Amino acid sequence: MTAPSRKPRSGGRAARVALRNAPLAEDLRPVRAGLEGGQYKPLTDADVLRIHNAALDALEQIGLSQAPPSGVEAMTKAGAILGDDGRLRFPRALVEDMLAKAARNITLHGRDPKHDLDLSGNRVHFGTAGAAVHIVDLATNTYRDSTAQDLHDAARITNALDNVHFFQRAMVARDVTDNLELDLNTIYASCAGTTKHIGTSFSEPDHVAPCMELIHRIAGDEATYRARPFISNSNCFVVPPMKFAEESCIAMEHCIRAGMPVLLLSAGQAGATAPAPIALAIVQAVAECLAGVVYVNAISPGHTAVFGTWPFVSDLRTGAMSGGSAEQALLTAGCSQMHKFYGLPGGAAAGISDSKLPDMQAGWEQGITNVLAGLSGLNMAYEAVGMHASLLGFCLESLVLGDDILGQVMRCVRGIDVTADSTSIEAMKAVCLDGPGHYLGSEQTLQLMQTEYIYPTLGNRMSPKEWGEADKPMLLDKAIERKNDILAKAQIQIDPTLDAAIRADYNIYFN
């Protein structure tokens, strides 16, 4: 008797594997930029109100000192009060009026629209930042001065990483000694490396105009840049506690008038330049950033600004910064909750490691702080990858490894999809009553392999036997290999003719 023929599976196993490995449409990927967080709330509603009221009290009773004359003029016209002690104080009604004018649901643009960042609601994005002064050299396990080429390489690597959504200056080009050339090279090294949104920082107010000329050339013209500003200014407009940074404020005013988005950055250090209690450190950061909201909207109502509460943590035994601590994770998540209370786009720090190298300590510090930032719904998590030695060192290999960490973090942010299909017991019936007793190879499993699950690029899930048979691959070796592969394949993100013209007109320090 002839056995009944079985209908062959279309395409065979190789075709099915190829189909599973093919790139997914953006809306089908298991993780992507802008997933909604907000599941984690370390503060109760009463806590949020207490912090808000304390911040308003601080602005009314303490105020901020050392505003530049132009800032004093703009803010007093809006309703701030300049005291005999030189401090600007902010009545509650003024703060509330300016909050009503502040920009919400903003988009930070990339030069490529596919990299646009929607900062509405609890949408989460991770990126670089930090202005490290050293690069971590894994060939020798030493630190050396960072260069413009290192900055450009970091931008090129970021451009290739799915889970690093924006590129803010990650290190200082210490081979560029002239401050204007430093600002110009920072901008051009970043733009030539990535089409994602870029953050920069100006060392002097007078540098804004010549840097804007370069930015307009990259954009095509001024109108094109103003329509889609792909570079923002990371502005430490305050020097905690409760003082304006005069030169940075003037630079911020220039950026506002140039149509550049600004990050209102308050970066006190709890126990040093911010109060030691975590709650009071948040109060101070919120108060300083609310002063920034008044400042910006007094000059240009509705100007694009990110509420940048970045309080850091001190190790109170030594005074050293402790950016990878659990306290830092809580500070960041608490600040994120305050952003939501005001309905403002917000940013804070996460992912910093106090470890000097990409080791186990770096892994737990980056993982814990980033996952709490993501679950809290932080719109912009800065310094999320690559940062070591409490912001003193940047590691290109750690940037690559961080992409894997952020993929897992974003999967946590996405959460569990509970639908009629995902809770139907029909799949269980098919396996338990009529099938093989397991779900391996089932149609549902195969369908969800790519859309429900994310897989590390470098993380190793081999069994010990498989690992041994593969010559025991080491994680850092794989990171070095991937870094080198990305850099070997990276293309300059500037038209070659324009690149040649810019290099003829400016002293560019990288290749």
C-alpha positions as CSV (number, residue, x, y, z in Angstrom):
1,M,0.0,0.0,0.0
2,T,1.4,3.3,-1.0
3,A,1.8,5.8,1.8
4,P,-0.3,9.0,1.3
5,S,1.8,11.8,0.1
6,R,2.4,14.8,2.3
7,K,2.0,18.3,0.9
8,P,5.4,19.8,0.9
9,R,5.9,23.0,2.9
10,S,6.3,25.8,0.5
11,G,9.9,27.0,0.1
12,G,11.5,24.6,2.4
13,R,13.4,25.2,5.7
14,A,16.0,27.5,4.1
15,A,13.3,29.8,2.7
16,R,11.5,29.9,6.0
17,V,14.7,30.8,7.8
18,A,15.4,33.5,5.2
19,L,11.9,34.9,5.7
20,R,12.4,35.0,9.5
21,N,15.7,36.8,9.1
22,A,14.4,39.4,6.6
23,P,14.1,42.9,8.0
24,L,10.7,43.6,9.5
25,A,8.5,46.6,8.7
26,E,9.0,49.3,11.3
27,D,5.6,48.8,12.9
28,L,6.2,45.1,13.3
29,R,9.6,45.2,15.0
30,P,9.5,44.1,18.6
31,V,11.2,47.3,19.7
32,R,11.6,50.7,18.1
33,A,12.1,54.3,19.0
34,G,9.2,56.0,20.8
35,L,7.6,53.0,22.6
36,E,5.3,54.1,25.4
37,G,6.7,53.8,28.9
38,G,5.2,55.1,32.1
39,Q,4.5,51.8,33.9
40,Y,6.9,52.7,36.8
41,K,6.1,55.5,39.1
42,P,8.3,55.9,42.2
43,L,6.3,58.9,43.3
44,T,2.7,58.9,44.5
45,D,0.3,61.6,43.3
46,A,0.7,63.3,46.7
47,D,4.5,63.1,46.4
48,V,4.4,64.8,43.0
49,L,2.3,67.7,44.3
50,R,4.5,68.1,47.3
51,I,7.6,68.4,45.1
52,H,5.8,70.8,42.7
53,N,4.7,73.1,45.6
54,A,8.2,73.0,47.1
55,A,9.7,74.0,43.8
56,L,7.3,76.9,43.5
57,D,8.2,77.9,47.0
58,A,11.9,77.8,46.1
59,L,11.3,80.0,43.1
60,E,9.3,82.6,45.1
61,Q,11.4,82.7,48.2
62,I,15.0,81.9,47.0
63,G,14.9,82.6,43.3
64,L,18.0,82.5,41.1
65,S,21.0,84.8,41.0
66,Q,23.4,85.9,38.3
67,A,21.1,86.2,35.3
68,P,22.6,88.2,32.4
69,P,21.1,91.7,31.9
70,S,19.3,90.5,28.8
71,G,17.7,87.7,30.7
72,V,16.8,90.0,33.6
73,E,15.1,92.3,31.2
74,A,13.1,89.5,29.5
75,M,12.0,87.8,32.7
76,T,11.1,91.0,34.6
77,K,9.0,92.1,31.7
78,A,7.2,88.8,32.0
79,G,6.6,89.3,35.7
80,A,9.7,88.0,37.5
81,I,10.9,90.2,40.4
82,L,14.5,91.4,40.8
83,G,15.4,91.8,44.4
84,D,17.9,94.1,46.1
85,D,20.1,91.1,46.5
86,G,20.3,90.6,42.8
87,R,18.2,87.5,42.8
88,L,15.3,87.0,40.4
89,R,12.2,85.6,42.1
90,F,9.3,84.0,40.3
91,P,5.7,84.4,41.5
92,R,3.6,81.3,41.1
93,A,1.2,82.9,38.7
94,L,4.1,83.8,36.4
95,V,5.3,80.1,36.4
96,E,1.8,78.9,35.7
97,D,1.4,81.4,32.8
98,M,4.7,80.3,31.2
99,L,3.9,76.7,31.6
100,A,0.7,77.3,29.7
101,K,2.8,78.8,26.9
102,A,5.5,76.1,26.8
103,A,5.8,73.8,23.8
104,R,4.3,70.3,24.2
105,N,4.2,67.2,22.0
106,I,7.3,68.3,20.2
107,T,9.3,66.5,17.5
108,L,13.1,66.6,17.5
109,H,14.1,66.1,13.9
110,G,16.7,64.0,12.3
111,R,18.2,64.9,8.9
112,D,16.6,61.7,7.8
113,P,12.9,61.9,8.7
114,K,12.9,58.2,9.7
115,H,14.9,59.3,12.8
116,D,12.5,61.9,13.9
117,L,11.8,61.7,17.7
118,D,8.2,62.2,18.9
119,L,8.4,63.5,22.4
120,S,4.7,63.3,23.2
121,G,3.3,61.5,26.2
122,N,5.5,58.7,27.6
123,R,7.4,58.0,24.4
124,V,10.9,56.8,25.2
125,H,14.2,57.5,23.4
126,F,17.8,56.6,24.3
127,G,20.9,58.4,23.1
128,T,24.4,59.5,23.9
129,A,25.7,62.6,25.8
130,G,28.3,63.4,28.4
131,A,31.2,65.3,27.0
132,A,33.8,62.8,28.2
133,V,37.4,64.0,28.1
134,H,38.9,60.5,27.6
135,I,38.4,57.5,25.3
136,V,38.7,54.0,26.8
137,D,41.3,52.0,24.9
138,L,40.5,48.4,25.3
139,A,43.7,47.3,23.6
140,T,45.7,48.5,26.6
141,N,42.9,49.0,29.2
142,T,44.0,52.7,29.5
143,Y,42.5,56.1,29.1
144,R,43.7,58.6,26.6
145,D,42.6,62.1,25.4
146,S,39.5,61.9,23.1
147,T,39.8,63.4,19.7
148,A,37.6,64.7,16.9
149,Q,38.2,61.4,15.1
150,D,36.9,59.6,18.1
151,L,33.8,61.8,18.2
152,H,33.2,61.2,14.5
153,D,33.6,57.4,14.9
154,A,31.1,57.5,17.8
155,A,28.6,59.2,15.5
156,R,29.2,56.7,12.7
157,I,28.7,53.8,15.1
158,T,25.5,55.4,16.5
159,N,24.1,55.8,13.0
160,A,24.3,52.0,12.6
161,L,22.7,51.1,15.9
162,D,18.9,50.5,16.0
163,N,18.4,51.1,19.7
164,V,20.5,54.4,20.1
165,H,18.0,56.9,18.8
166,F,19.9,60.2,18.9
167,F,23.5,61.5,19.1
168,Q,24.5,64.2,21.5
169,R,28.2,65.1,21.8
170,A,29.6,62.2,23.7
171,M,33.2,63.5,24.2
172,V,35.3,66.6,23.9
173,A,37.7,66.7,20.9
174,R,40.8,67.6,22.9
175,D,43.1,67.7,19.9
176,V,41.2,70.9,18.8
177,T,42.6,73.7,21.0
178,D,40.8,76.7,19.5
179,N,37.4,77.0,21.1
180,L,35.6,78.1,17.9
181,E,37.2,75.3,15.9
182,L,36.2,72.9,18.7
183,D,32.5,73.9,18.3
184,L,32.7,73.7,14.5
185,N,34.4,70.3,14.5
186,T,31.9,69.0,17.1
187,I,29.0,69.9,14.9
188,Y,30.6,68.6,11.7
189,A,32.0,65.4,13.1
190,S,28.5,64.6,14.4
191,C,26.7,65.5,11.2
192,A,29.2,63.7,8.9
193,G,28.7,60.6,11.0
194,T,24.9,60.3,11.5
195,T,21.6,61.5,10.2
196,K,20.0,61.1,13.6
197,H,19.1,64.1,15.8
198,I,22.2,65.7,17.1
199,G,22.9,67.6,20.3
200,T,25.8,70.0,20.7
201,S,26.9,72.6,23.2
202,F,28.5,76.0,22.6
203,S,31.6,77.0,24.6
204,E,31.0,80.8,24.0
205,P,28.0,82.9,22.9
206,D,29.9,84.5,20.0
207,H,30.3,81.0,18.5
208,V,26.6,80.5,17.8
209,A,26.5,82.7,14.7
210,P,29.4,81.1,12.8
211,C,28.3,77.6,13.8
212,M,24.8,78.4,12.5
213,E,26.4,79.3,9.2
214,L,27.9,75.8,9.0
215,I,24.6,74.2,10.1
216,H,22.8,76.1,7.3
217,R,25.3,74.9,4.7
218,I,24.7,71.3,5.9
219,A,20.9,71.8,5.8
220,G,20.9,73.6,2.4
221,D,19.9,77.0,3.7
222,E,18.5,78.7,6.8
223,A,14.9,78.2,6.0
224,T,15.4,74.4,5.5
225,Y,17.0,74.2,8.9
226,R,14.4,76.3,10.7
227,A,11.7,74.1,9.2
228,R,13.4,70.9,10.5
229,P,16.0,71.8,13.1
230,F,18.1,68.6,13.3
231,I,20.6,70.0,15.9
232,S,19.7,71.2,19.4
233,N,21.7,73.0,22.0
234,S,22.4,71.2,25.3
235,N,22.5,74.2,27.6
236,C,23.7,74.2,31.2
237,F,21.9,77.4,31.7
238,V,22.1,77.1,35.5
239,V,25.0,76.4,37.9
240,P,23.4,74.6,40.8
241,P,22.4,75.6,43.4
242,M,20.0,78.2,42.0
243,K,22.3,80.3,39.9
244,F,22.1,81.2,36.2
245,A,25.2,80.5,34.1
246,E,25.6,83.9,32.4
247,E,27.5,82.9,29.3
248,S,25.4,79.8,28.7
249,C,22.2,81.9,29.1
250,I,23.4,84.3,26.5
251,A,24.3,81.4,24.1
252,M,20.8,80.0,24.8
253,E,19.2,83.3,23.8
254,H,21.1,83.3,20.5
255,C,20.0,79.7,19.9
256,I,16.4,80.5,20.5
257,R,16.5,83.4,18.0
258,A,18.2,81.1,15.5
259,G,15.3,78.6,15.8
260,M,17.4,75.9,17.5
261,P,15.7,73.6,20.1
262,V,17.3,73.8,23.5
263,L,17.7,71.4,26.4
264,L,17.2,73.2,29.7
265,L,19.8,71.3,31.6
266,S,20.1,71.4,35.4
267,A,22.8,69.0,36.6
268,G,23.2,69.3,40.3
269,Q,25.0,66.6,42.2
270,A,23.1,65.3,45.3
271,G,25.1,65.9,48.4
272,A,27.3,68.5,46.7
273,T,25.6,71.0,44.5
274,A,22.1,69.6,45.1
275,P,20.5,68.6,48.4
276,A,21.3,65.1,49.7
277,P,17.6,63.9,50.0
278,I,16.5,62.4,46.7
279,A,13.2,64.2,46.9
280,L,14.8,67.6,47.6
281,A,17.3,67.1,44.8
282,I,14.3,66.7,42.5
283,V,12.8,69.8,44.0
284,Q,15.9,71.9,43.2
285,A,16.2,70.5,39.7
286,V,12.5,71.1,39.0
287,A,12.7,74.7,40.3
288,E,15.8,75.5,38.2
289,C,14.2,74.0,35.1
290,L,10.9,75.9,35.7
291,A,13.0,79.1,35.8
292,G,14.3,78.0,32.4
293,V,10.7,77.6,31.1
294,V,10.0,81.2,32.2
295,Y,13.3,82.3,30.5
296,V,12.6,80.6,27.2
297,N,9.0,81.6,26.9
298,A,9.6,85.1,28.0
299,I,11.9,85.4,24.9
300,S,9.9,83.2,22.4
301,P,6.6,81.8,23.6
302,G,6.2,78.1,22.6
303,H,9.9,77.7,21.6
304,T,11.0,74.0,21.4
305,A,12.6,73.2,24.7
306,V,13.3,69.9,26.6
307,F,12.8,70.0,30.4
308,G,16.2,68.7,31.4
309,T,16.2,67.8,35.1
310,W,19.5,65.9,35.4
311,P,20.3,65.7,39.1
312,F,23.3,63.4,39.7
313,V,24.3,61.4,42.8
314,S,27.4,61.6,45.1
315,D,28.9,58.7,46.9
316,L,28.5,60.4,50.3
317,R,31.6,58.6,51.7
318,T,33.9,60.3,49.3
319,G,32.0,63.0,47.3
320,A,32.7,61.2,44.1
321,M,30.0,61.1,41.5
322,S,28.0,57.8,41.4
323,G,26.1,57.8,38.1
324,G,25.5,54.1,38.1
325,S,23.8,53.9,41.4
326,A,20.3,52.8,42.4
327,E,19.8,56.3,43.8
328,Q,20.6,57.7,40.3
329,A,18.0,55.4,38.8
330,L,15.4,56.6,41.3
331,L,16.3,60.3,40.7
332,T,15.9,59.9,37.0
333,A,12.6,58.1,37.2
334,G,11.3,60.6,39.7
335,C,12.2,63.5,37.4
336,S,10.5,61.7,34.6
337,Q,7.3,61.7,36.6
338,M,7.6,65.4,37.2
339,H,7.9,66.0,33.4
340,K,4.6,64.1,33.0
341,F,3.0,66.2,35.7
342,Y,3.7,69.4,33.7
343,G,3.0,67.7,30.4
344,L,6.4,68.8,29.1
345,P,8.9,66.9,27.0
346,G,11.6,65.9,29.4
347,G,15.1,64.5,29.5
348,A,17.4,63.1,32.2
349,A,20.5,61.0,32.6
350,A,20.6,57.2,32.6
351,G,23.1,54.5,31.6
352,I,26.2,56.0,33.2
353,S,28.7,53.6,34.6
354,D,31.2,54.3,37.3
355,S,33.2,51.3,36.2
356,K,36.3,52.1,34.1
357,L,35.8,49.3,31.6
358,P,32.8,47.5,30.0
359,D,32.7,44.8,32.6
360,M,30.0,43.2,34.8
361,Q,29.7,46.4,37.0
362,A,29.1,48.4,33.8
363,G,26.5,46.0,32.7
364,W,24.4,46.1,35.9
365,E,24.7,49.9,36.2
366,Q,23.7,50.5,32.7
367,G,20.9,48.0,32.8
368,I,19.3,49.1,36.0
369,T,19.4,52.8,35.4
370,N,18.2,52.5,31.8
371,V,15.4,50.2,32.5
372,L,14.0,52.4,35.2
373,A,14.3,55.4,32.9
374,G,12.5,53.6,30.2
375,L,9.7,52.2,32.4
376,S,9.2,55.6,33.8
377,G,8.4,56.9,30.3
378,L,11.4,59.3,30.1
379,N,11.2,61.0,26.7
380,M,15.0,61.5,26.3
381,A,17.5,59.3,28.2
382,Y,20.8,60.9,27.7
383,E,24.3,59.3,28.4
384,A,22.6,55.9,28.0
385,V,25.5,54.2,26.3
386,G,29.2,54.3,26.2
387,M,29.9,56.4,29.4
388,H,32.4,55.2,31.9
389,A,34.3,56.5,35.0
390,S,31.3,58.7,36.0
391,L,31.3,60.6,32.6
392,L,35.1,60.9,32.3
393,G,35.6,58.2,29.7
394,F,33.8,57.1,26.6
395,C,34.2,53.6,25.1
396,L,33.3,52.8,21.5
397,E,33.0,49.1,22.2
398,S,30.7,49.9,25.1
399,L,28.5,51.9,22.7
400,V,28.1,48.8,20.6
401,L,27.4,46.6,23.6
402,G,24.9,49.2,24.9
403,D,22.8,48.7,21.8
404,D,22.1,45.2,23.0
405,I,21.3,46.5,26.5
406,L,18.9,49.1,25.2
407,G,17.2,46.5,23.0
408,Q,16.3,44.5,26.1
409,V,15.3,47.7,27.9
410,M,13.0,48.7,25.2
411,R,11.4,45.3,25.2
412,C,10.7,45.8,28.9
413,V,9.2,49.2,28.0
414,R,6.9,47.7,25.4
415,G,5.5,45.3,28.0
416,I,3.1,42.4,27.6
417,D,0.6,42.5,24.7
418,V,-2.7,41.2,26.2
419,T,-5.2,40.7,23.4
420,A,-7.9,38.2,22.4
421,D,-5.4,36.4,20.2
422,S,-2.6,36.4,22.8
423,T,-4.8,34.9,25.5
424,S,-6.8,32.5,23.3
425,I,-6.4,28.9,24.5
426,E,-6.9,27.5,21.0
427,A,-3.1,27.2,20.6
428,M,-3.0,25.3,23.9
429,K,-5.7,22.9,22.7
430,A,-3.9,22.3,19.4
431,V,-0.7,21.3,21.2
432,C,-2.1,19.5,24.3
433,L,-5.1,17.7,22.9
434,D,-4.2,17.1,19.2
435,G,-0.6,17.9,18.8
436,P,3.0,17.0,19.9
437,G,2.8,18.3,23.4
438,H,5.1,21.2,22.9
439,Y,5.0,24.5,21.1
440,L,8.3,24.2,19.2
441,G,7.7,24.7,15.5
442,S,4.0,25.6,16.0
443,E,2.6,28.2,13.6
444,Q,2.0,30.6,16.4
445,T,5.5,30.3,17.7
446,L,7.0,30.9,14.3
447,Q,4.8,33.9,13.7
448,L,5.9,35.5,16.9
449,M,9.6,34.8,16.7
450,Q,10.4,38.2,15.3
451,T,7.5,40.4,16.4
452,E,7.2,39.4,20.1
453,Y,10.8,38.6,20.9
454,I,14.1,40.5,20.5
455,Y,17.5,38.8,20.2
456,P,20.9,40.2,21.2
457,T,23.4,41.0,18.5
458,L,26.4,40.2,20.6
459,G,25.0,38.6,23.7
460,N,25.8,34.9,23.9
461,R,23.0,32.3,24.5
462,M,25.0,29.2,23.6
463,S,25.1,26.2,25.8
464,P,28.6,25.5,27.4
465,K,29.1,22.7,24.9
466,E,28.3,24.9,21.9
467,W,30.4,27.7,23.3
468,G,33.4,25.4,23.6
469,E,32.9,24.1,20.1
470,A,32.8,27.7,18.8
471,D,36.3,28.4,20.4
472,K,34.8,30.2,23.4
473,P,33.9,33.5,21.9
474,M,34.4,36.4,24.4
475,L,31.9,39.3,24.5
476,L,34.5,42.1,24.3
477,D,36.2,40.5,21.3
478,K,32.8,40.4,19.6
479,A,32.2,44.0,20.4
480,I,35.6,45.0,19.0
481,E,34.8,43.0,15.9
482,R,31.4,44.7,15.4
483,K,32.8,48.2,16.0
484,N,35.5,47.6,13.4
485,D,33.0,46.2,10.9
486,I,30.7,49.2,11.4
487,L,33.5,51.7,10.9
488,A,34.8,49.9,7.9
489,K,31.4,50.1,6.2
490,A,30.3,53.5,7.3
491,Q,29.7,56.2,4.7
492,I,30.1,59.9,5.2
493,Q,26.6,61.4,5.8
494,I,27.4,64.6,3.8
495,D,27.3,65.0,0.1
496,P,30.9,64.6,-1.2
497,T,30.9,67.9,-3.0
498,L,29.7,69.8,0.0
499,D,32.1,67.9,2.2
500,A,35.0,69.0,0.0
501,A,33.8,72.6,0.1
502,I,33.5,72.6,3.9
503,R,36.9,71.1,4.4
504,A,38.3,73.8,2.1
505,D,36.7,76.5,4.2
506,Y,37.2,75.1,7.7
507,N,40.0,73.4,9.6
508,I,38.4,69.9,10.0
509,Y,40.3,67.6,12.3
510,F,38.9,64.2,11.3
511,N,39.0,62.0,8.2
